[in-house]
Amino acid sequence: MATDAAGLGRRRAAVFVAPALLLVAGFLVFPALWTVYLGATDYQLTGLAAADPQFTGLDNVRRALDEDQFTHSLGLTLQFVVGSAVIGQALLGFTIAWLLRDRTGPLRRIVEALVLLAWILPSSVVAFLWIALLDRDGGTLNTLLGTGNTAWLVEHPMASIIVFNIWRGTAFSMMLYAAALGTVPPSQLETARLAGASAWQQLRDVVLPRIRGHVLTNLLLISLWTFNDFTPFLLTGGGPGDETEVMPVFIYKTALFGGELGYGAALSVLMLLINLVIALVYTRLLRAREEAAS
């Protein structure tokens, strides 16, 4: 009787889980497998390869690794990730969380609301706002700085999208660090202060060791999000030239503008593998930290 009841329970659980599994299979697993398959063909939007694509194996991968355009795009993407996520968002988010940790009242609410507003607004909206801000003729930034007709998106394209992404994505780091700082016992900070520790020493010796796991988690998430961010295309279109052609933009232009869907799919698979490497590095660091703590 108990065996029948357990079997019935498993069948009921399977019935409830089945819709979710079908959705995962339909919207995640199947597209991923289809992308891998396309990456092993010469499939294109037009021409003979569109009507009768041929299996080419790893030729697209070899082509990507041999072409300077792929390595150039990968280098730009790493610059974008390190500059805007690993350095910019992480440091600015922690700084805001640290400065607001003991504050209450309207100032804290206003700062948090402004930071969150940049995060929740649609990408197309904030892109147009930043284009107006950085415009050569009558742009808000040129007016404020008195820099004349500086074309920021043309003369300083990578710096522009890095600053934009820092402004855009700092909210997540701020919220995560604010929650992490709440786990630091005030008694430890007070003891360190009474012992004569400076603010920097309290941060280095008391706070950072307690929130190291949160720091690694934050770096992992914002690095992956930034690596796959398509928003720079809305600001620069990958230009001028290819100076801001990060990997998502490079793949988009290759697959749709160039019509090389097979090659674009292979680039997507390579991009996925790079994301996995980044995730594994952060996971190993987090695991090593947990083992050291235990």
ABEGO torsion letter per residue (X at the ends): XAAAAAAAAAAAAAAAAAAAAAAAAAAAAAAAAAAAAAAABABBABEAAAABBBBAEAAAAAAAAABAAAAAAAAAAAAAAAAAAAAAAAAAAAAAAAAAAABBEAAAAAAAAAAAAAAABBAAAAAAAAAAAABABGBAAAAAAGAEABBAAAABAAAAAAAAAAAAAAAAAAAAAAAAAAABBAAAAAAAAAAGBBAAAAAAAAAAAAAAAAAAAAAAAAAAAAAABAAAAAAAGGOBEAAABBAAAAAAAAAAAAGBAAAAAAAAAAAAAAAAAAAAAAAAAAAAAAAAAX
